[in-house]
Amino acid sequence: MPTESGNKVLQDPNFPKKLEGVLNQIKPEAVYFAPIEGERGIYMIVNLPSADMIAGISEPLWIMFNCKLDLTPLMELSDLQKGLQKK
């Protein structure tokens, strides 16, 4: 989250409630807050059974935090094994 927009967001007394609302909407399995390249950052582990769910997750974060999102798909071992069998 860029520092300037992050400062504005954090000055909003309703920020904790808004963050909780967004997280309840996204339903991440885990959430971690950390600096990323010198700016405020959030890592979320989210189960996406379908790619069309990306918009529902991304849009609230872009609108509320004016942030950059990097999405990285991950697989469990069983997903990898299933995918390799389809070769």
trRosetta pair geometry for C-beta under 8 A, 3 or more apart (Angstrom, degrees):
i j d omega theta_ij theta_ji phi_ij phi_ji
1 5 6.4 -119 176 86 90 99
1 6 4.2 110 122 -78 115 109
1 9 7.3 -64 178 28 144 147
1 39 5.9 -166 64 155 47 111
1 40 4.4 -26 51 75 106 101
1 41 6.9 -176 5 -81 77 41
1 42 7.8 44 -25 -5 110 95
1 65 5.0 -80 -114 172 119 114
1 66 7.2 87 -150 76 84 69
1 67 4.4 -53 -96 -99 72 109
2 5 4.9 65 70 25 99 102
2 6 6.2 -169 86 -13 43 94
2 39 6.1 -49 -108 -140 27 142
2 66 6.6 -54 32 112 109 103
2 67 7.3 -166 0 -108 71 57
2 68 8.0 88 -40 -12 85 96
3 6 5.5 -63 -141 41 25 115
3 7 6.2 31 160 -26 64 103
3 39 5.9 -119 -51 -122 75 90
3 40 7.4 127 -96 -4 54 93
4 7 5.9 -51 -152 27 27 111
4 8 7.0 24 151 -14 60 103
5 8 5.6 -51 -153 35 39 113
5 9 6.3 41 150 -21 68 105
5 65 6.9 106 129 173 118 51
5 66 4.1 -95 -173 68 162 130
5 67 7.6 -154 94 -64 134 64
6 9 5.6 -54 -145 37 33 112
6 10 6.2 26 159 -15 67 109
6 39 7.0 166 -21 -172 149 93
6 40 4.7 140 -136 23 152 135
6 65 7.3 23 -93 -162 70 90
7 10 6.0 -60 -145 40 27 106
7 11 6.4 29 156 -23 63 108
8 11 5.9 -60 -151 31 29 111
8 12 7.3 39 150 -31 61 96
9 12 6.0 -48 -167 13 37 115
9 15 5.8 105 158 -115 73 121
9 64 7.2 82 -127 156 126 77
9 65 5.9 12 -86 -119 162 65
9 66 7.9 -159 -49 24 122 96
10 15 5.8 37 -123 -94 34 174
11 15 7.9 108 54 -34 24 133
12 15 4.5 120 77 -50 93 90
12 18 7.2 7 110 8 135 141
14 17 5.1 -59 -169 48 73 113
14 18 5.5 76 131 -27 89 104
15 18 5.6 -60 -141 39 31 110
15 19 6.0 31 162 -21 68 106
16 19 5.8 -54 -146 36 29 111
16 20 6.3 30 155 -19 63 107
17 20 5.7 -54 -148 37 31 113
17 21 6.4 35 151 -22 63 105
18 21 5.5 -53 -151 33 32 114
18 22 6.5 30 153 -17 65 103
18 64 6.2 169 156 -146 122 131
19 22 5.9 -54 -149 36 32 108
19 23 6.2 27 154 -15 66 109
20 23 5.8 -57 -145 41 30 109
20 24 6.2 33 154 -22 65 106
21 24 5.7 -54 -147 35 29 111
21 25 6.5 30 153 -20 63 106
22 25 5.6 -56 -152 35 33 113
22 26 6.2 21 155 -11 68 109
22 60 5.0 171 -131 141 102 130
22 61 6.8 114 -175 -76 139 65
22 64 6.0 -92 -71 8 145 163
23 26 5.8 -57 -138 44 33 104
23 27 7.6 111 163 -66 56 25
23 28 6.4 -63 -152 17 85 102
23 31 6.4 -31 -129 -62 127 155
24 27 7.0 22 -173 -69 30 68
25 56 7.7 -139 154 165 104 95
25 60 6.2 97 86 -24 146 170
26 44 6.9 -10 136 177 143 156
26 46 6.2 -69 167 -111 102 131
26 56 7.8 160 -105 126 65 86
26 57 5.2 80 -126 -126 102 85
26 60 7.2 -137 -54 59 102 135
26 61 8.0 43 -69 -47 141 106
27 46 7.4 103 86 -135 64 91
28 31 5.1 101 84 -61 143 89
28 44 4.1 -95 -116 -166 148 105
28 45 5.9 109 -176 64 97 51
28 46 4.9 -67 -112 -79 75 81
29 45 4.5 -60 62 102 101 103
29 46 6.7 175 4 -96 84 28
29 47 6.2 78 -39 -25 119 94
30 43 8.0 -9 111 113 94 90
30 44 7.1 168 86 -152 56 47
30 45 4.3 31 44 30 94 116
31 42 6.5 -20 -165 -169 92 103
31 43 7.3 153 -158 83 42 56
31 44 5.3 -6 -106 -105 73 80
31 45 7.9 -129 -62 23 41 71
32 42 7.1 149 79 -160 48 53
32 43 4.3 -7 60 57 102 103
32 44 7.8 -167 25 -71 67 40
33 40 7.5 -22 -166 -169 96 87
33 41 7.2 149 -159 87 51 53
33 42 5.6 -24 -102 -102 65 72
33 43 7.9 -155 -70 22 21 72
34 41 5.4 -33 77 75 66 103
34 42 7.8 136 27 -97 65 26
34 43 6.6 7 24 -6 113 107
35 38 6.4 9 179 -111 113 14
35 39 6.8 139 -155 65 73 24
35 40 6.9 -56 -108 -101 57 32
35 41 6.2 88 -168 16 15 104
36 39 6.0 -37 69 66 72 77
36 40 7.7 5 26 122 86 18
36 41 3.1 73 -2 -54 115 155
37 41 7.8 95 28 -54 73 134
46 57 6.2 95 158 -122 170 150
48 51 6.9 65 151 -93 122 34
48 53 4.8 -165 -141 69 92 128
48 54 6.8 39 -142 -64 148 70
48 57 7.6 -75 -90 -15 116 146
48 73 7.9 -90 58 -115 125 87
49 53 7.3 80 48 -13 63 143
50 53 5.4 109 74 -16 78 100
51 54 5.9 -14 -179 -14 60 114
52 55 6.8 -32 -179 18 56 106
52 56 8.0 50 135 -6 66 105
53 56 5.4 -58 -161 41 56 114
53 57 6.2 49 146 -17 80 107
54 57 6.0 -66 -153 41 31 106
54 58 5.7 20 159 -15 71 117
54 71 6.6 4 -135 -112 114 168
55 58 5.9 -60 -131 43 27 105
55 59 5.8 27 175 -24 67 112
56 59 6.8 -39 -124 28 18 108
56 60 7.7 13 172 -7 48 104
57 60 7.3 -75 -170 35 25 99
57 61 7.0 8 152 -6 62 118
58 61 6.0 -75 -158 43 34 107
58 62 5.9 28 158 -19 76 111
58 69 5.5 -130 -129 33 95 170
58 71 7.7 -58 -79 -55 113 128
59 62 5.8 -56 -141 37 30 109
59 63 6.1 24 164 -15 66 110
60 63 5.9 -59 -142 41 29 109
60 64 5.9 14 166 -8 67 115
61 64 6.3 -60 -133 45 24 100
61 65 5.6 -28 -176 30 63 116
61 67 5.9 -63 156 53 94 118
61 69 6.2 93 98 -74 137 123
62 65 7.3 -74 -118 56 11 77
62 66 7.0 47 -175 -106 51 27
62 67 6.6 -122 -105 51 45 68
62 69 7.0 -72 -66 -18 90 119
63 66 8.0 -5 -175 -61 11 56
75 79 3.8 -133 -161 87 101 127
75 80 5.0 123 122 -52 136 81
75 83 7.2 -54 -137 -3 158 138
76 79 5.0 101 52 3 69 102
76 80 7.4 -133 97 -3 38 88
77 80 5.6 -56 -152 36 35 113
77 81 6.2 35 153 -19 68 106
78 81 5.7 -52 -145 37 33 113
78 82 6.3 35 154 -20 65 107
79 82 5.7 -55 -147 37 30 112
79 83 6.2 29 155 -17 65 109
80 83 5.7 -58 -148 39 29 111
80 84 6.2 28 156 -20 65 108
81 84 5.8 -55 -146 35 29 110
81 85 6.6 32 154 -24 62 105
82 85 5.9 -56 -155 29 30 113
82 86 7.2 30 150 -22 60 105
83 86 5.9 -57 -159 26 36 113
84 87 6.1 -19 -171 -17 47 113
